Amino acid sequence: MLRIVKTEIWKLKRYHMIWAGVLLMLLSVLLTLFSTTALDGTYWTFSHFTEQVIKNNFSMIFPMCITLLAGYIIAREEIDDTMKSILTVPVSYGSLLWGKLFVCALLSLFLGFVSAVFTVTANLLMGFPGFSAASVLQTFAQMILNCLFLYIAVMPVIAATARMSNGHMVGTVIAFVYGYGGMFAAGNMTLANIYPITASMGLIRYRSYDEAVHWNMGLCGLSMTAALLVSAVIVVTTRNVSPAKTVQKQKKNVVKKGW
């Protein structure tokens, strides 16, 4: 497994799709910056800006982003026609898939770090009040962990669509709807604690200072555990892939009629 993980990390260097994930993290910050121009009487501070970036991440950007990247990484073996060579090595497809999923978890941590860097930089450029070392540390901790928990929440979608044709595109659409559904789940705290997308917010104590927000850490943890178990069942029950053999048809010699 360690060798599989090392190999997949080495492969990331030649995947230009990773830059799409970085740009999507920047897009989340830019959307939040755009919302600051609205004259709705909102008093923007460092903490409030960070919260809005996290909100954009979980509801619109990150579930779609990490599902697209993970699906792309998993699908590369068939796209590059390297699966038949890999399967000659004594390693099961399930182990290969676990290795890729683990690397995608590391990738989600990296994208969370990138999002935090963009958020702090935007805060400094805009000069919002409330900047401090404690707020910066909280921003990095919440965003990095939130991206990891969001990845766990969408992992069943990634694992289920891994063996589909163009599964990463199908999974991206499902993940977008799945993530956007968190906006509706957030309206009810009971549902928010068990819906995996919003449960990730509870685990980072998102807006826990608000009296209207009551996170149940036990339910949020159970929701994440359930997502992991469902993913594990899907991976374990995934059959090994056997490379398709191409049978070449023999060309028939056509006898011309006449002279």
Secondary structure, 3 states (H helix, E strand, C coil): CHHHHHHHHHHHCCCCHHHHHHHHHHHHHHHHHHHCCCCCCCCCCHHHHHHHHHHHHHHHHHHHHHHHHHHHHHHHHHHCCCHHHHCCCCCCHHHHHHHHHHHHHHHHHHHHHHHHHHHHHHHHHHCCCCCCHHHHHHHHHHHHHHHHHHHHHHHHHHHHCCCCCCHHHHHHHHHHHHHHHHHHHCCCHHHHHHCHHHHHHHHCCCCCCCCCCCCCHHHHHHHHHHHHHHHHHHHHCCCCCCCCCCCCCCCCCCCCCCC
